[in-house]
Amino acid sequence: MTSLVPSDSLRSFLEQASTRYQESLKGSPAETYLVEERGLDNEVIERFSLGYVDVPLPGHEKYQGHLAIPYLTPDGSLTSIRFRRLGGDGPKYLTVSGDMPRLYNTPALVQPYTGVCITEGEIDAITAEQCGLPAVGVPGATSWQSVWYLLFKQYDVVFVLTDDDKAGAEFGQAVSRGLETARVIPMTGGDVNSFVREHGADALRRKLNARVIQDSVL
């Protein structure tokens, strides 16, 4: 299994891969997916170093044609890359064999906020950030790790933004079970991204209670 902190050689490989895939994003199916289907703007796409696997590095051949989602640490280094299928059959999200579940967007955890959001998945975390809400993503509804509770003890409030389905409800229960400051908020009719695309960023902020956000997060 991959260690929590990648070796120097693995980190170098990840950085090379991420740079190549980011350079391949412009005009790619991944850019179309992010902008037209997911409603993300260019600033946030660049900020999160999202990419497209056009010419894969050795070992990444099976991810060709996928969206590349780098996992960046607060100091800007890479710990992993996950991949999102843009078409065809099979799992939507792929993790490199042997890698461990990791929280996405950990830079949000070192910002001077007294509240934070937890979402299901990377795209939802990026969407919340685009709306001005600090957010980390869990790579799948069943991927929550109990050791992560320690990272959220520092907050006055933790908004758990769940998908509006059974898996989302179970995810909310798993996170809130050991975190008394958690507030589970289902995304009516879908997930964070679909809610924002339908109702707008202000609606998401209102759903979390504008006064609480102002006092506790922003």
ROKEPA-606911 format. One record per residue (C-alpha): residue number from 0; residue in three letters; chain; z, y, x. Coordinates in steps of 0.25 Angstrom, whole numbers, always signed. Layout:
N
R   num   residuo   cadena      up   north    east
R   NUM       ALA        A       Z       Y       X
...
//
This chain:
218
R   num   residuo   cadena      up   north    east
R     0       MET        A      +0      +0      +0
R     1       THR        A      -3     +14      +5
R     2       SER        A      +9     +22     +10
R     3       LEU        A     +14     +34      +3
R     4       VAL        A     +10     +42     +15
R     5       PRO        A      -4     +38     +20
R     6       SER        A      -7     +35     +34
R     7       ASP        A     -14     +46     +43
R     8       SER        A     -27     +37     +42
R     9       LEU        A     -26     +36     +27
R    10       ARG        A     -23     +50     +25
R    11       SER        A     -35     +54     +34
R    12       PHE        A     -44     +45     +26
R    13       LEU        A     -39     +50     +12
R    14       GLU        A     -41     +65     +17
R    15       GLN        A     -56     +61     +22
R    16       ALA        A     -58     +54      +8
R    17       SER        A     -53     +66      +0
R    18       THR        A     -61     +76      +8
R    19       ARG        A     -74     +68      +6
R    20       TYR        A     -71     +66      -9
R    21       GLN        A     -67     +80     -12
R    22       GLU        A     -80     +85      -5
R    23       SER        A     -88     +76     -14
R    24       LEU        A     -82     +81     -27
R    25       LYS        A     -92     +93     -29
R    26       GLY        A    -103     +89     -39
R    27       SER        A     -97     +75     -41
R    28       PRO        A     -94     +67     -53
R    29       ALA        A     -79     +69     -49
R    30       GLU        A     -80     +84     -50
R    31       THR        A     -87     +83     -64
R    32       TYR        A     -76     +74     -68
R    33       LEU        A     -65     +83     -63
R    34       VAL        A     -71     +96     -69
R    35       GLU        A     -78     +92     -81
R    36       GLU        A     -70     +80     -86
R    37       ARG        A     -56     +84     -81
R    38       GLY        A     -57     +99     -81
R    39       LEU        A     -52    +102     -67
R    40       ASP        A     -56    +114     -60
R    41       ASN        A     -61    +115     -46
R    42       GLU        A     -49    +121     -40
R    43       VAL        A     -40    +110     -44
R    44       ILE        A     -50     +99     -40
R    45       GLU        A     -51    +105     -26
R    46       ARG        A     -36    +107     -26
R    47       PHE        A     -34     +92     -28
R    48       SER        A     -45     +88     -19
R    49       LEU        A     -52     +79     -29
R    50       GLY        A     -64     +72     -24
R    51       TYR        A     -76     +63     -27
R    52       VAL        A     -79     +50     -20
R    53       ASP        A     -93     +51     -17
R    54       VAL        A     -94     +44      -3
R    55       PRO        A     -81     +36      -2
R    56       LEU        A     -74     +34     +11
R    57       PRO        A     -73     +20     +16
R    58       GLY        A     -63     +13      +6
R    59       HIS        A     -66     +22      -5
R    60       GLU        A     -79     +16      -9
R    61       LYS        A     -74     +11     -23
R    62       TYR        A     -70     +26     -26
R    63       GLN        A     -84     +31     -25
R    64       GLY        A     -87     +40     -37
R    65       HIS        A     -72     +43     -40
R    66       LEU        A     -64     +55     -40
R    67       ALA        A     -55     +56     -28
R    68       ILE        A     -41     +61     -31
R    69       PRO        A     -33     +64     -18
R    70       TYR        A     -18     +63     -18
R    71       LEU        A     -13     +75     -10
R    72       THR        A      +1     +78      -5
R    73       PRO        A      +8     +92      -4
R    74       ASP        A      +3     +94     +10
R    75       GLY        A     -11     +91      +6
R    76       SER        A     -13     +77     +12
R    77       LEU        A     -18     +65      +5
R    78       THR        A     -11     +52      +1
R    79       SER        A     -21     +46      -8
R    80       ILE        A     -34     +47     -16
R    81       ARG        A     -36     +41     -30
R    82       PHE        A     -49     +40     -37
R    83       ARG        A     -54     +42     -51
R    84       ARG        A     -66     +35     -57
R    85       LEU        A     -76     +44     -63
R    86       GLY        A     -84     +34     -70
R    87       GLY        A     -87     +19     -72
R    88       ASP        A     -77      +8     -75
R    89       GLY        A     -63      +5     -68
R    90       PRO        A     -50     +12     -66
R    91       LYS        A     -51     +27     -67
R    92       TYR        A     -42     +30     -55
R    93       LEU        A     -41     +22     -42
R    94       THR        A     -31     +22     -31
R    95       VAL        A     -34     +16     -18
R    96       SER        A     -29      +2     -16
R    97       GLY        A     -15      +2     -10
R    98       ASP        A     -11     +16     -13
R    99       MET        A      +2     +19     -21
R   100       PRO        A      +4     +28     -33
R   101       ARG        A      +5     +42     -29
R   102       LEU        A      +8     +55     -36
R   103       TYR        A      -4     +65     -37
R   104       ASN        A      -3     +79     -33
R   105       THR        A     +11     +79     -26
R   106       PRO        A      +9     +93     -21
R   107       ALA        A     +13     +97     -35
R   108       LEU        A     +27     +92     -32
R   109       VAL        A     +30    +102     -20
R   110       GLN        A     +26    +114     -28
R   111       PRO        A     +38    +123     -33
R   112       TYR        A     +38    +119     -47
R   113       THR        A     +50    +114     -56
R   114       GLY        A     +41    +105     -64
R   115       VAL        A     +29     +96     -62
R   116       CYS        A     +19     +88     -71
R   117       ILE        A     +16     +73     -69
R   118       THR        A      +3     +68     -74
R   119       GLU        A      -4     +54     -75
R   120       GLY        A     -15     +55     -65
R   121       GLU        A     -21     +65     -55
R   122       ILE        A     -31     +72     -64
R   123       ASP        A     -20     +76     -74
R   124       ALA        A     -11     +81     -62
R   125       ILE        A     -23     +89     -58
R   126       THR        A     -25     +95     -72
R   127       ALA        A     -11     +99     -73
R   128       GLU        A     -11    +106     -60
R   129       GLN        A     -24    +113     -65
R   130       CYS        A     -16    +118     -76
R   131       GLY        A      -5    +124     -67
R   132       LEU        A      +5    +112     -68
R   133       PRO        A     +10    +105     -56
R   134       ALA        A      +7     +90     -58
R   135       VAL        A      +7     +77     -51
R   136       GLY        A      -1     +65     -56
R   137       VAL        A      +3     +50     -57
R   138       PRO        A      -9     +41     -54
R   139       GLY        A      -8     +33     -67
R   140       ALA        A      +2     +32     -78
R   141       THR        A      +8     +19     -72
R   142       SER        A      +9     +25     -58
R   143       TRP        A     +22     +32     -59
R   144       GLN        A     +32     +29     -47
R   145       SER        A     +47     +30     -49
R   146       VAL        A     +49     +36     -35
R   147       TRP        A     +41     +48     -40
R   148       TYR        A     +52     +53     -49
R   149       LEU        A     +59     +59     -36
R   150       LEU        A     +47     +69     -35
R   151       PHE        A     +50     +75     -49
R   152       LYS        A     +65     +76     -48
R   153       GLN        A     +63     +90     -43
R   154       TYR        A     +57     +95     -56
R   155       ASP        A     +63    +101     -68
R   156       VAL        A     +52     +96     -77
R   157       VAL        A     +41     +85     -75
R   158       PHE        A     +30     +85     -85
R   159       VAL        A     +24     +71     -86
R   160       LEU        A     +10     +73     -92
R   161       THR        A      +6     +60     -98
R   162       ASP        A      -7     +55    -104
R   163       ASP        A      -6     +54    -119
R   164       ASP        A      -6     +38    -120
R   165       LYS        A      +3     +26    -118
R   166       ALA        A      +2     +26    -103
R   167       GLY        A      +5     +41    -102
R   168       ALA        A     +18     +39    -111
R   169       GLU        A     +22     +28    -101
R   170       PHE        A     +19     +36     -89
R   171       GLY        A     +28     +48     -95
R   172       GLN        A     +39     +38     -97
R   173       ALA        A     +38     +32     -83
R   174       VAL        A     +39     +46     -77
R   175       SER        A     +50     +52     -86
R   176       ARG        A     +59     +39     -85
R   177       GLY        A     +65     +44     -72
R   178       LEU        A     +62     +59     -73
R   179       GLU        A     +71     +67     -83
R   180       THR        A     +63     +80     -81
R   181       ALA        A     +50     +73     -85
R   182       ARG        A     +43     +78     -98
R   183       VAL        A     +33     +69    -103
R   184       ILE        A     +21     +76    -109
R   185       PRO        A      +9     +68    -115
R   186       MET        A      -4     +74    -114
R   187       THR        A      -9     +75    -128
R   188       GLY        A     -22     +67    -130
R   189       GLY        A     -24     +63    -115
R   190       ASP        A     -19     +67    -102
R   191       VAL        A     -17     +80     -94
R   192       ASN        A     -31     +82     -91
R   193       SER        A     -37     +80    -105
R   194       PHE        A     -26     +88    -111
R   195       VAL        A     -29    +100    -102
R   196       ARG        A     -44     +99    -104
R   197       GLU        A     -42     +99    -119
R   198       HIS        A     -31    +109    -121
R   199       GLY        A     -31    +117    -108
R   200       ALA        A     -21    +120     -97
R   201       ASP        A     -12    +129    -105
R   202       ALA        A     -10    +118    -115
R   203       LEU        A      -5    +108    -104
R   204       ARG        A      +5    +119    -100
R   205       ARG        A     +10    +121    -114
R   206       LYS        A     +11    +106    -116
R   207       LEU        A     +21    +106    -105
R   208       ASN        A     +28    +119    -111
R   209       ALA        A     +24    +132    -105
R   210       ARG        A     +38    +137    -103
R   211       VAL        A     +43    +124     -96
R   212       ILE        A     +31    +125     -87
R   213       GLN        A     +33    +139     -83
R   214       ASP        A     +48    +137     -80
R   215       SER        A     +47    +123     -74
R   216       VAL        A     +33    +121     -68
R   217       LEU        A     +26    +134     -64
//
